[in-house]
Amino acid sequence: MVATTAAPPGTRPTRPRRSVATRRDTRDAWILVSPATVIIIAVILVPVLWNAILAFQDLGFRDLADGRLFGTFTLENFTDTLTSAGFWRSLWTTVVYSVSTTAGSIAVGLIAALAFRNSFRGRGALRSFMLLPYVAPVVAVTFVWEVMLNPQYGIINHYGTRFLGWDQPIDFLGRAPFAFLTVVGFEIWRYFPFAFMFLTARLSALPREIEEAALVDGVTPSQNFRHIVLPQLMPTIALLSVLRLIMTFNKFDDVFLLTGGTAGTEVSAVRVYNQLIGSFDVGGAAATALVLAVIMAVFLVFYMRIVARREELT
């Protein structure tokens, strides 16, 4: 039993004094983290707060050029955003675009990773070649796709009308629903190497003993993949799904460079750009961006709660 001594009546309890070494360590810790803190505040926190402030104001480019940073605060920007049919249409297009491209890129990446799992001659060189769509400049690859799909001189329409029986060339980038299918196909083609790298690394770490024992017991290759390989890949696939959904939900450059958001391809990021540059609606664009950020945050919180619940059950 530990004996405690009480302070005499009428005297204040004395706080333990920190040693000189502790104060020096605290000061050094603040000095070490201060550059990262300043960068985070300048690059992330200030733009987000500035966007939130603009979302509650009715400002234009002329007001900002005149130095008018703060005006009358209003909720009209959010009312216009949430009651706009164009906003909900672009949001639906974004959801379909994100889900389809995420599923497609992971599926193609998984097929490619399985195809390159066993060693063969030239595997290293071919693996490097598989990464070409991901590392190539987006401006260059979108230009190549535009040339290939051009209805007047594109090679796809040339062979389509000549060998596939097309009555006339197809405007893949200017006519619905071909434009949307084209941007989805482009996104899958461009980002399947991202899933390919993740899944290849995970496949390399899987132990082969279990699979070899199962094959000796007579399981088919499809059963081996479905019951042994795929369950071990699911954590990686889940992580890829979250990363790819976040990336494609905010995707702008690929869609804008291919179609400019026309023919049913106006995703939310392109709509924000059109509001800002096309309509000079600074407050409306900021409000739309803020609503999209809230939607994404709700989705992430929902996902994290599911993951936490599964970890508790396991």
TORKOL-4160 file (C-alpha; in steps of 0.2 Angstrom, whole numbers, padded with zeros to 4 digits, m for minus):
314
<pt num="1" X="0000" Y="0000" Z="0000"/>
<pt num="2" X="0007" Y="0017" Z="m0005"/>
<pt num="3" X="0006" Y="0031" Z="0007"/>
<pt num="4" X="0002" Y="0048" Z="0001"/>
<pt num="5" X="0005" Y="0065" Z="0009"/>
<pt num="6" X="m0008" Y="0079" Z="0007"/>
<pt num="7" X="m0003" Y="0097" Z="0005"/>
<pt num="8" X="m0005" Y="0108" Z="0021"/>
<pt num="9" X="m0021" Y="0117" Z="0022"/>
<pt num="10" X="m0021" Y="0134" Z="0014"/>
<pt num="11" X="m0007" Y="0130" Z="0002"/>
<pt num="12" X="m0008" Y="0127" Z="m0017"/>
<pt num="13" X="m0003" Y="0111" Z="m0024"/>
<pt num="14" X="0014" Y="0113" Z="m0033"/>
<pt num="15" X="0016" Y="0107" Z="m0051"/>
<pt num="16" X="0031" Y="0096" Z="m0055"/>
<pt num="17" X="0044" Y="0107" Z="m0064"/>
<pt num="18" X="0050" Y="0101" Z="m0080"/>
<pt num="19" X="0068" Y="0098" Z="m0082"/>
<pt num="20" X="0080" Y="0108" Z="m0093"/>
<pt num="21" X="0082" Y="0092" Z="m0104"/>
<pt num="22" X="0064" Y="0090" Z="m0106"/>
<pt num="23" X="0061" Y="0108" Z="m0112"/>
<pt num="24" X="0076" Y="0106" Z="m0124"/>
<pt num="25" X="0068" Y="0090" Z="m0131"/>
<pt num="26" X="0051" Y="0099" Z="m0133"/>
<pt num="27" X="0059" Y="0114" Z="m0142"/>
<pt num="28" X="0070" Y="0103" Z="m0154"/>
<pt num="29" X="0054" Y="0093" Z="m0158"/>
<pt num="30" X="0045" Y="0109" Z="m0163"/>
<pt num="31" X="0059" Y="0115" Z="m0173"/>
<pt num="32" X="0060" Y="0098" Z="m0182"/>
<pt num="33" X="0041" Y="0098" Z="m0187"/>
<pt num="34" X="0039" Y="0116" Z="m0190"/>
<pt num="35" X="0045" Y="0115" Z="m0209"/>
<pt num="36" X="0032" Y="0102" Z="m0212"/>
<pt num="37" X="0019" Y="0111" Z="m0202"/>
<pt num="38" X="0021" Y="0127" Z="m0212"/>
<pt num="39" X="0021" Y="0117" Z="m0229"/>
<pt num="40" X="0005" Y="0108" Z="m0224"/>
<pt num="41" X="m0003" Y="0125" Z="m0219"/>
<pt num="42" X="0002" Y="0134" Z="m0234"/>
<pt num="43" X="m0002" Y="0120" Z="m0247"/>
<pt num="44" X="m0017" Y="0111" Z="m0240"/>
<pt num="45" X="m0025" Y="0121" Z="m0226"/>
<pt num="46" X="m0025" Y="0138" Z="m0233"/>
<pt num="47" X="m0032" Y="0133" Z="m0250"/>
<pt num="48" X="m0046" Y="0123" Z="m0242"/>
<pt num="49" X="m0051" Y="0137" Z="m0230"/>
<pt num="50" X="m0050" Y="0150" Z="m0245"/>
<pt num="51" X="m0062" Y="0138" Z="m0255"/>
<pt num="52" X="m0074" Y="0137" Z="m0241"/>
<pt num="53" X="m0074" Y="0156" Z="m0239"/>
<pt num="54" X="m0077" Y="0159" Z="m0257"/>
<pt num="55" X="m0091" Y="0146" Z="m0257"/>
<pt num="56" X="m0102" Y="0157" Z="m0246"/>
<pt num="57" X="m0099" Y="0173" Z="m0256"/>
<pt num="58" X="m0105" Y="0180" Z="m0272"/>
<pt num="59" X="m0089" Y="0185" Z="m0280"/>
<pt num="60" X="m0082" Y="0186" Z="m0298"/>
<pt num="61" X="m0065" Y="0188" Z="m0305"/>
<pt num="62" X="m0067" Y="0207" Z="m0307"/>
<pt num="63" X="m0070" Y="0208" Z="m0288"/>
<pt num="64" X="m0055" Y="0197" Z="m0284"/>
<pt num="65" X="m0045" Y="0208" Z="m0296"/>
<pt num="66" X="m0050" Y="0224" Z="m0287"/>
<pt num="67" X="m0044" Y="0216" Z="m0271"/>
<pt num="68" X="m0061" Y="0213" Z="m0264"/>
<pt num="69" X="m0058" Y="0197" Z="m0254"/>
<pt num="70" X="m0074" Y="0197" Z="m0243"/>
<pt num="71" X="m0091" Y="0202" Z="m0248"/>
<pt num="72" X="m0109" Y="0197" Z="m0242"/>
<pt num="73" X="m0110" Y="0180" Z="m0236"/>
<pt num="74" X="m0124" Y="0170" Z="m0242"/>
<pt num="75" X="m0130" Y="0152" Z="m0244"/>
<pt num="76" X="m0137" Y="0155" Z="m0262"/>
<pt num="77" X="m0122" Y="0146" Z="m0270"/>
<pt num="78" X="m0126" Y="0130" Z="m0261"/>
<pt num="79" X="m0145" Y="0132" Z="m0265"/>
<pt num="80" X="m0141" Y="0134" Z="m0283"/>
<pt num="81" X="m0129" Y="0119" Z="m0283"/>
<pt num="82" X="m0141" Y="0107" Z="m0274"/>
<pt num="83" X="m0156" Y="0112" Z="m0285"/>
<pt num="84" X="m0147" Y="0111" Z="m0301"/>
<pt num="85" X="m0151" Y="0097" Z="m0313"/>
<pt num="86" X="m0134" Y="0098" Z="m0321"/>
<pt num="87" X="m0125" Y="0096" Z="m0304"/>
<pt num="88" X="m0135" Y="0079" Z="m0301"/>
<pt num="89" X="m0132" Y="0074" Z="m0319"/>
<pt num="90" X="m0114" Y="0077" Z="m0318"/>
<pt num="91" X="m0113" Y="0068" Z="m0301"/>
<pt num="92" X="m0121" Y="0053" Z="m0308"/>
<pt num="93" X="m0110" Y="0053" Z="m0323"/>
<pt num="94" X="m0095" Y="0054" Z="m0310"/>
<pt num="95" X="m0101" Y="0039" Z="m0300"/>
<pt num="96" X="m0104" Y="0028" Z="m0315"/>
<pt num="97" X="m0087" Y="0034" Z="m0322"/>
<pt num="98" X="m0078" Y="0031" Z="m0306"/>
<pt num="99" X="m0085" Y="0013" Z="m0302"/>
<pt num="100" X="m0084" Y="0007" Z="m0320"/>
<pt num="101" X="m0066" Y="0013" Z="m0322"/>
<pt num="102" X="m0060" Y="0007" Z="m0305"/>
<pt num="103" X="m0068" Y="m0011" Z="m0308"/>
<pt num="104" X="m0061" Y="m0011" Z="m0326"/>
<pt num="105" X="m0043" Y="m0006" Z="m0322"/>
<pt num="106" X="m0042" Y="m0018" Z="m0307"/>
<pt num="107" X="m0049" Y="m0032" Z="m0317"/>
<pt num="108" X="m0037" Y="m0029" Z="m0332"/>
<pt num="109" X="m0022" Y="m0027" Z="m0319"/>
<pt num="110" X="m0026" Y="m0043" Z="m0311"/>
<pt num="111" X="m0027" Y="m0053" Z="m0327"/>
<pt num="112" X="m0010" Y="m0045" Z="m0332"/>
<pt num="113" X="m0002" Y="m0049" Z="m0315"/>
<pt num="114" X="m0008" Y="m0067" Z="m0316"/>
<pt num="115" X="m0001" Y="m0068" Z="m0334"/>
<pt num="116" X="0016" Y="m0062" Z="m0328"/>
<pt num="117" X="0016" Y="m0072" Z="m0312"/>
<pt num="118" X="0027" Y="m0087" Z="m0319"/>
<pt num="119" X="0044" Y="m0083" Z="m0326"/>
<pt num="120" X="0047" Y="m0084" Z="m0344"/>
<pt num="121" X="0060" Y="m0077" Z="m0356"/>
<pt num="122" X="0058" Y="m0058" Z="m0358"/>
<pt num="123" X="0046" Y="m0056" Z="m0343"/>
<pt num="124" X="0056" Y="m0041" Z="m0336"/>
<pt num="125" X="0056" Y="m0031" Z="m0352"/>
<pt num="126" X="0037" Y="m0035" Z="m0355"/>
<pt num="127" X="0033" Y="m0029" Z="m0337"/>
<pt num="128" X="0042" Y="m0013" Z="m0341"/>
<pt num="129" X="0032" Y="m0011" Z="m0357"/>
<pt num="130" X="0016" Y="m0014" Z="m0347"/>
<pt num="131" X="0019" Y="0002" Z="m0337"/>
<pt num="132" X="0020" Y="0013" Z="m0353"/>
<pt num="133" X="0002" Y="0020" Z="m0352"/>
<pt num="134" X="0004" Y="0025" Z="m0334"/>
<pt num="135" X="0020" Y="0034" Z="m0336"/>
<pt num="136" X="0017" Y="0042" Z="m0353"/>
<pt num="137" X="0012" Y="0061" Z="m0353"/>
<pt num="138" X="m0007" Y="0062" Z="m0353"/>
<pt num="139" X="m0006" Y="0076" Z="m0366"/>
<pt num="140" X="0003" Y="0064" Z="m0378"/>
<pt num="141" X="m0008" Y="0049" Z="m0376"/>
<pt num="142" X="m0024" Y="0058" Z="m0377"/>
<pt num="143" X="m0018" Y="0066" Z="m0393"/>
<pt num="144" X="m0014" Y="0048" Z="m0400"/>
<pt num="145" X="m0031" Y="0042" Z="m0395"/>
<pt num="146" X="m0039" Y="0057" Z="m0404"/>
<pt num="147" X="m0030" Y="0054" Z="m0420"/>
<pt num="148" X="m0034" Y="0035" Z="m0420"/>
<pt num="149" X="m0053" Y="0039" Z="m0416"/>
<pt num="150" X="m0055" Y="0053" Z="m0428"/>
<pt num="151" X="m0070" Y="0050" Z="m0439"/>
<pt num="152" X="m0062" Y="0057" Z="m0455"/>
<pt num="153" X="m0044" Y="0050" Z="m0454"/>
<pt num="154" X="m0043" Y="0039" Z="m0439"/>
<pt num="155" X="m0037" Y="0021" Z="m0441"/>
<pt num="156" X="m0051" Y="0014" Z="m0431"/>
<pt num="157" X="m0064" Y="0021" Z="m0442"/>
<pt num="158" X="m0054" Y="0016" Z="m0458"/>
<pt num="159" X="m0053" Y="m0002" Z="m0453"/>
<pt num="160" X="m0071" Y="m0002" Z="m0445"/>
<pt num="161" X="m0079" Y="0004" Z="m0461"/>
<pt num="162" X="m0068" Y="m0008" Z="m0472"/>
<pt num="163" X="m0068" Y="m0024" Z="m0462"/>
<pt num="164" X="m0082" Y="m0023" Z="m0449"/>
<pt num="165" X="m0096" Y="m0017" Z="m0459"/>
<pt num="166" X="m0099" Y="0000" Z="m0452"/>
<pt num="167" X="m0111" Y="0010" Z="m0463"/>
<pt num="168" X="m0102" Y="0026" Z="m0458"/>
<pt num="169" X="m0087" Y="0032" Z="m0447"/>
<pt num="170" X="m0092" Y="0034" Z="m0429"/>
<pt num="171" X="m0088" Y="0050" Z="m0419"/>
<pt num="172" X="m0081" Y="0041" Z="m0404"/>
<pt num="173" X="m0077" Y="0058" Z="m0395"/>
<pt num="174" X="m0092" Y="0069" Z="m0400"/>
<pt num="175" X="m0107" Y="0058" Z="m0399"/>
<pt num="176" X="m0116" Y="0049" Z="m0385"/>
<pt num="177" X="m0114" Y="0036" Z="m0379"/>
<pt num="178" X="m0098" Y="0032" Z="m0388"/>
<pt num="179" X="m0089" Y="0047" Z="m0380"/>
<pt num="180" X="m0093" Y="0041" Z="m0362"/>
<pt num="181" X="m0088" Y="0023" Z="m0367"/>
<pt num="182" X="m0072" Y="0030" Z="m0375"/>
<pt num="183" X="m0067" Y="0040" Z="m0359"/>
<pt num="184" X="m0070" Y="0024" Z="m0348"/>
<pt num="185" X="m0060" Y="0013" Z="m0360"/>
<pt num="186" X="m0046" Y="0026" Z="m0360"/>
<pt num="187" X="m0046" Y="0027" Z="m0341"/>
<pt num="188" X="m0045" Y="0008" Z="m0339"/>
<pt num="189" X="m0031" Y="0007" Z="m0352"/>
<pt num="190" X="m0021" Y="0021" Z="m0344"/>
<pt num="191" X="m0022" Y="0016" Z="m0326"/>
<pt num="192" X="m0023" Y="m0003" Z="m0326"/>
<pt num="193" X="m0003" Y="m0003" Z="m0324"/>
<pt num="194" X="m0006" Y="0005" Z="m0307"/>
<pt num="195" X="m0016" Y="m0010" Z="m0301"/>
<pt num="196" X="m0004" Y="m0022" Z="m0310"/>
<pt num="197" X="0010" Y="m0016" Z="m0300"/>
<pt num="198" X="0001" Y="m0018" Z="m0283"/>
<pt num="199" X="m0005" Y="m0035" Z="m0287"/>
<pt num="200" X="0011" Y="m0041" Z="m0295"/>
<pt num="201" X="0020" Y="m0036" Z="m0278"/>
<pt num="202" X="0007" Y="m0046" Z="m0268"/>
<pt num="203" X="0007" Y="m0061" Z="m0279"/>
<pt num="204" X="0026" Y="m0062" Z="m0277"/>
<pt num="205" X="0024" Y="m0063" Z="m0259"/>
<pt num="206" X="0011" Y="m0077" Z="m0259"/>
<pt num="207" X="0018" Y="m0094" Z="m0253"/>
<pt num="208" X="0017" Y="m0107" Z="m0267"/>
<pt num="209" X="0017" Y="m0122" Z="m0255"/>
<pt num="210" X="m0002" Y="m0121" Z="m0252"/>
<pt num="211" X="m0006" Y="m0120" Z="m0270"/>
<pt num="212" X="0006" Y="m0134" Z="m0275"/>
<pt num="213" X="m0002" Y="m0145" Z="m0261"/>
<pt num="214" X="m0020" Y="m0141" Z="m0268"/>
<pt num="215" X="m0015" Y="m0145" Z="m0286"/>
<pt num="216" X="m0008" Y="m0161" Z="m0280"/>
<pt num="217" X="m0025" Y="m0165" Z="m0271"/>
<pt num="218" X="m0033" Y="m0162" Z="m0288"/>
<pt num="219" X="m0041" Y="m0145" Z="m0288"/>
<pt num="220" X="m0043" Y="m0136" Z="m0305"/>
<pt num="221" X="m0033" Y="m0120" Z="m0309"/>
<pt num="222" X="m0050" Y="m0110" Z="m0308"/>
<pt num="223" X="m0053" Y="m0118" Z="m0291"/>
<pt num="224" X="m0036" Y="m0114" Z="m0285"/>
<pt num="225" X="m0038" Y="m0096" Z="m0290"/>
<pt num="226" X="m0055" Y="m0094" Z="m0283"/>
<pt num="227" X="m0052" Y="m0102" Z="m0266"/>
<pt num="228" X="m0034" Y="m0099" Z="m0263"/>
<pt num="229" X="m0026" Y="m0085" Z="m0273"/>
<pt num="230" X="m0041" Y="m0073" Z="m0273"/>
<pt num="231" X="m0044" Y="m0072" Z="m0255"/>
<pt num="232" X="m0026" Y="m0068" Z="m0251"/>
<pt num="233" X="m0027" Y="m0054" Z="m0264"/>
<pt num="234" X="m0043" Y="m0046" Z="m0257"/>
<pt num="235" X="m0035" Y="m0034" Z="m0245"/>
<pt num="236" X="m0024" Y="m0027" Z="m0259"/>
<pt num="237" X="m0040" Y="m0026" Z="m0271"/>
<pt num="238" X="m0049" Y="m0017" Z="m0257"/>
<pt num="239" X="m0035" Y="m0004" Z="m0255"/>
<pt num="240" X="m0034" Y="m0002" Z="m0274"/>
<pt num="241" X="m0053" Y="0001" Z="m0275"/>
<pt num="242" X="m0052" Y="0015" Z="m0262"/>
<pt num="243" X="m0037" Y="0023" Z="m0270"/>
<pt num="244" X="m0044" Y="0022" Z="m0288"/>
<pt num="245" X="m0061" Y="0028" Z="m0283"/>
<pt num="246" X="m0054" Y="0044" Z="m0275"/>
<pt num="247" X="m0042" Y="0047" Z="m0290"/>
<pt num="248" X="m0056" Y="0044" Z="m0303"/>
<pt num="249" X="m0069" Y="0054" Z="m0293"/>
<pt num="250" X="m0058" Y="0069" Z="m0295"/>
<pt num="251" X="m0052" Y="0065" Z="m0312"/>
<pt num="252" X="m0052" Y="0080" Z="m0324"/>
<pt num="253" X="m0037" Y="0080" Z="m0336"/>
<pt num="254" X="m0041" Y="0064" Z="m0346"/>
<pt num="255" X="m0059" Y="0068" Z="m0349"/>
<pt num="256" X="m0057" Y="0086" Z="m0353"/>
<pt num="257" X="m0043" Y="0083" Z="m0365"/>
<pt num="258" X="m0053" Y="0069" Z="m0374"/>
<pt num="259" X="m0070" Y="0077" Z="m0375"/>
<pt num="260" X="m0070" Y="0093" Z="m0365"/>
<pt num="261" X="m0085" Y="0087" Z="m0356"/>
<pt num="262" X="m0097" Y="0086" Z="m0371"/>
<pt num="263" X="m0108" Y="0071" Z="m0376"/>
<pt num="264" X="m0113" Y="0065" Z="m0359"/>
<pt num="265" X="m0095" Y="0065" Z="m0352"/>
<pt num="266" X="m0096" Y="0080" Z="m0340"/>
<pt num="267" X="m0090" Y="0073" Z="m0324"/>
<pt num="268" X="m0090" Y="0084" Z="m0308"/>
<pt num="269" X="m0072" Y="0090" Z="m0310"/>
<pt num="270" X="m0076" Y="0096" Z="m0327"/>
<pt num="271" X="m0092" Y="0105" Z="m0322"/>
<pt num="272" X="m0082" Y="0114" Z="m0308"/>
<pt num="273" X="m0070" Y="0120" Z="m0321"/>
<pt num="274" X="m0084" Y="0125" Z="m0333"/>
<pt num="275" X="m0092" Y="0135" Z="m0319"/>
<pt num="276" X="m0076" Y="0144" Z="m0315"/>
<pt num="277" X="m0069" Y="0147" Z="m0333"/>
<pt num="278" X="m0085" Y="0147" Z="m0343"/>
<pt num="279" X="m0097" Y="0156" Z="m0332"/>
<pt num="280" X="m0085" Y="0166" Z="m0321"/>
<pt num="281" X="m0095" Y="0159" Z="m0306"/>
<pt num="282" X="m0082" Y="0159" Z="m0293"/>
<pt num="283" X="m0093" Y="0156" Z="m0278"/>
<pt num="284" X="m0104" Y="0143" Z="m0287"/>
<pt num="285" X="m0088" Y="0133" Z="m0292"/>
<pt num="286" X="m0081" Y="0134" Z="m0275"/>
<pt num="287" X="m0098" Y="0128" Z="m0268"/>
<pt num="288" X="m0099" Y="0113" Z="m0280"/>
<pt num="289" X="m0081" Y="0108" Z="m0275"/>
<pt num="290" X="m0085" Y="0109" Z="m0257"/>
<pt num="291" X="m0101" Y="0098" Z="m0259"/>
<pt num="292" X="m0091" Y="0086" Z="m0269"/>
<pt num="293" X="m0078" Y="0085" Z="m0255"/>
<pt num="294" X="m0091" Y="0082" Z="m0242"/>
<pt num="295" X="m0098" Y="0068" Z="m0252"/>
<pt num="296" X="m0081" Y="0060" Z="m0254"/>
<pt num="297" X="m0078" Y="0063" Z="m0235"/>
<pt num="298" X="m0094" Y="0054" Z="m0231"/>
<pt num="299" X="m0089" Y="0039" Z="m0242"/>
<pt num="300" X="m0072" Y="0038" Z="m0234"/>
<pt num="301" X="m0079" Y="0038" Z="m0216"/>
<pt num="302" X="m0092" Y="0025" Z="m0221"/>
<pt num="303" X="m0078" Y="0014" Z="m0228"/>
<pt num="304" X="m0067" Y="0016" Z="m0213"/>
<pt num="305" X="m0081" Y="0011" Z="m0201"/>
<pt num="306" X="m0084" Y="m0005" Z="m0212"/>
<pt num="307" X="m0065" Y="m0009" Z="m0211"/>
<pt num="308" X="m0064" Y="m0006" Z="m0192"/>
<pt num="309" X="m0079" Y="m0017" Z="m0189"/>
<pt num="310" X="m0072" Y="m0031" Z="m0200"/>
<pt num="311" X="m0055" Y="m0030" Z="m0190"/>
<pt num="312" X="m0065" Y="m0031" Z="m0174"/>
<pt num="313" X="m0074" Y="m0047" Z="m0180"/>
<pt num="314" X="m0058" Y="m0055" Z="m0185"/>
